[in-house]
């Protein structure tokens, strides 16, 4: 509810200004309502897109707690390419909607190309965010913006190209070559061919400019593929951090391998994690207490859940993980002694913890 209140407070002033601009054009009320509705949906969808993306902002190589959000559907390294192309597309859409045939011919054609480039990119965004192997629910909000863009761009393109074709038929130039070119462009049957011919060089020019700023030549595809858990993802992520009080899960993942000595992968709450012997011994000790003293286990579990999870949130570096591992060593030896005193097969109990 808070999110929608914030969105409402942001949108109202913007909508008021745009509504005022439309009214000043002295157009019919029906057209005002129609265009105002389109703008409202578009801006709302853009804000929702940004908010959902903020809560899914970790790259594939980062170890995260799944309850804190998820992995981003767009690679941070290649995100500038996606932002530039979408920005140019939206800018072209706004200029065509606001100016239309009043634009100079070259700018008109350029903006049309920008808008068309945005359509397949929007389709790719919809497909990328349509499925996620680890999340469900609000991820469908990603699709609202590209769907709104596609519908709006098709509507605006249909309107302005038809209008431009009618205007072009009335224009004549003294230069016979310009006049011939104008007649060709005015032919609606040939317009798609000219637009397609312009797409590739303009797309290539934008890519070259982005390369000068550190982007790859294929960043527009890598922005989708160098991710994890989404439709086009080709990367794997580290095991999820434990999120129910087990700070030793965090230690095993984040610590220096030479110190915390990770052993293998395990499975906890349906997710793969990295385990070391200290974690296995601690969990085996908890299992032993649960089997023989369930009331005592409830007390220990309550204490562990209350203080273990907040502690794990503070373990964010390798040095902190190493320190916790070393401080836990005396307890680890105590747990091991208890296991060897009261368990018939202590090593078997230890080894079966978090078994896949």
N, C-alpha and C positions, 0 to 999 in steps of 0.2 A: 504493500500500500504506500509506503514511504517513497518508493521509486516513482510511482505514478504521480504522486503529489509534486515531486521535484520536476518531473517531465512537464506537468501541467503549468507550473510556474515559469518554466523556460519557454514553453511553446506560445503561451498567451501573448507576450509582447511581440514576438516574431510574427505571429499570425495577424495581430492587429496592424502592424506596419504593412505587411503584404496586402491585407484587405484594403487598406487606405490607398496603396499604390494602384490596385486594380480598379477601385472606384473612380480614381482620377482619370482613367482612360475612357470614361463615359460609354462603357459597354453595357449590354443587356444584363439585367439581374440574374437571369438563368445562367449565363456564361460566368458571371462573378461567382456564384455558388459552386458551379462545377469546377472552376479553376481553384477556388479557395479550398475545396475538399481535397483535390489532388495534392496541393501543397501541404496541407495539414497531415495527410497520411504519409507523405514522403518524409517530412521532417521528423514526425513521431517515429517512423521506422528507422531513420538514421540514428536517433538517440537511443532507441532500444538496442540496435546493433552494437553501438559503442559500449553500452552498459554490459551487455552479455559478454562481449569480447573481453572486457576488463576482468571479468570473473573467470575467464578461461585464458590466462595470460602466460602460462609457463611453457617454455620450449621443451622439445622431446628429450633432451639430455639432462633435464633437471629432475631430481628425486623429490616428489611431492607427496603430501597427504591428500588422499582422494576426497576427503570430506571438505577440504578447503576450496575445492573448485575442480579444475581439470586442465588438460593441455590445450594450448592455443591451436585453432585450426589453420593459422597462418604463421609461417616462419618469420621470426623477428628480423632475421638477417636480410630477408628478401621482401619484407613488408613494404619498404618505401616504393618499390616498383608497383605493387598493387595499389597503394594509396595514390600514386601519381596518375595511373591510368584511370582509376575510379574518379579522382578529382577532376581530371580533364573531361571525363564523360559527363559528370554532373554539371561542370561549368558550361560545356557545350549545350547541354539540355536547357539550362537556364537562359542562355543567350538566344537560343532558337525560340524558346517559348516567349521571351520578352520582346525580342526584336524581329524575328522571323525574316520575311523578305526585305526588310529595311536594311539588312546587313549588306556590306559589300560582297560581291560574288565569291571572291576567294575565301573570305572569312566564313561565309555561309557554308561553302563546301567543306572547309576544315572542321567546323563545328558538327556538321552532319557525320563526318568520319569519326570524330571523337565519340559521338553518341552511339554509333554502330559498334565501335570497338568495345564499348561498355556492356553491350548485350551478351556476347559469349562469355565475358569475364563474370557477369552476374549469374549466368547459368552455371559456370564452374563453382562459384561460391555456394549456390544452392545445392549442387551435388556434393561438394566437400562437406557441408554441414548437415547433410540429410541423414547421416548415420555416424554413430560413435560407439565404439566397443566398450567403453567404460562409463558413459553418461547417458542420461535420458532426461526428458522434461523440457527445461527451458531452452535447449539447443535449437528448437524449431524457430525461435525468435530471430536467429541469424538469417532465415530465409525471407523475412518480411521486407527488408530493405531491397535486396536484389529483385524480388517480385514486383515491388512498387516501382523500381527503376525501369524494369522491362515494360510494364504496362504503360507507364508515363512516356517513355521514349518512343514506343510504337505510336502512341496517340499523337504526340507532338510532331514526329517525323511525317506521319500521314498528312497532318494539317499543313505543315510548312512546305513540304515538297510539292503538294498539289497547288498551293497558293503561288509558290515560286514558278512553277511551270506555266501557270496562267499569265503571270507578270512577264516572264521571259518571252512569251509569244508576242507581246506588244512592244518589245524593245528592238531597236535597230541600231547598228553601228556603221560608221563610215568605212572602217577597215573591214574588208571582205572576209578575212580570216576570223576576226572576232565575231562577225555576224554569223559565219558558218558554225563556229563553236557554240554560240548562243542558241542557234536553232537545234543543234544536236542535244544540248543540255535540256532544252525545252521539251524534247521528245521523251515522254514518260517511259516509253518502252526501252530506251537506251540509258536512262539514268542509273539503273542498278549496275550496269557494266562500268560506267565512269566512276561510280563510288567504289566498286571493288578494286579498280585499278589504282585508286588513290589510297586505299587502306594500307597496302603493304609498305610503300615508301614512308608514309607518315608513322606507321608503327615502328619501322626500322629506325627512323630518325630519333624517336622518343627513347628507344632502347639504347642507342649509341650515346645519347646525352646522359642517361642513367648510368651507363658504364663508366663515364667520366667521374661519377660520384661514388664509385665502388661497387655498383651492382653487377651481377653476372649477366651474360647475354641471354641466359634462359631463366632469369629470376622469376618471370611471370609463371613458370611451371613449378620451379623450386619452392615458391611461396606456399604451394599446396602440398608438394610431395615431401619436403623436409619437415614433416610433422609426425605426430603419432596419435593413434586411436581414431582418426577421421577417415573419410572415404578414400582419398587419394594418398594417404600417409604411407611412406615407405621406410619409416624409422621405428625403432623400438625404444621404449623408455626404460629407465631403471626401475627396479622393484619399488612399489609404493611404500612410503614410510608408514609404520604402525601408527594407529590413531586412537587406541583405547587404553592409554596409560603406559604402554610398554616402551619406555624411553630407550631400552637396550636395543630395540629394532633400529632406532635412529643412530645409535652408536655404531652398530654393525655396518650400516650403510655409509655413514659420513666419515668414520674414522680412517686414519692412515692404515692401509692394509697390513703393513709390517708390524703394527702395534695391536690392532683389534683382531687381526687374523680371521677374516671371513672364511667360512668353510664351504658353503654350498648355497643353493637356492632352496627356499622353503615356501610353504603356502600358509597364509594367515588371513582369515575372513574372506577367502576367495581370491586373494591377490598374492602374487609372488613377492617374496621378500628375501633379503640376504641375511643369513644367520651365521653367527660365530659360536664357539663353544660356551662362552659366558652366557649368551642368550638361551642356549639349549639347556644348560644346567639350571638356570633360574626358572625356566618354564617347567622342567622336570620336578624341581623342588615344589613348585606351586601345585603341580598335579598330585604329588605325594601327600601334601597337606590336605588337599581337597578330598582325597580318598579316605584318609584316616581321621581328619578333624574338620568336618565341613563347616562347623560354626566358627572355628578359628580362621578358616579360609575366607569366610565372608568378611570378617574384620580386616584381614590382610588385603583382600581384593579391594575393599572400599578405600582403604588408605592408599593403595597403589594407584587406583583410578583417579583419586582426588589430587595426588601430587605428581604422579608419573607423567601424565599428559602435559600439564603446564611445564614440567621440566623439559620434556622432549621438544617443546616449542622454542625453548631457549638454546637448544643445542643446534646451532646453525653452521658451525665451522668444524674442520678436522681437529683443531686443537682442543676445542670443547669436548668433542667426542672422545678423543684420546684421554683427556683428563678424567672424564666420567668412567671410562673403562678401567683406568688404573685405580681410581677410588673404590670401584666395585670389586676389586680383586679379593680383599679379605672376606667379603660376603660370599663371593663365588666359591672360595675354599670351604667356608662354613656350610653352604648348600651341598657341596660335593661330599663332605664328611657325613652329613645327615643322610644323604642318599645311600651311601655305602653302608651305613649302620642299619637302615630300616627297609631297604629295597633288595629283593633277591637278585634281580638283574639290573643293577644301576645303569650300566652302559647302554643296555638295550632300551631302557626307559629314556635315557638322554638322547639317543640317536633317533628315536621315533618322533621326537618333537618336530612339529611343522613339516612332517614328511609329505612329499608330493605323491 
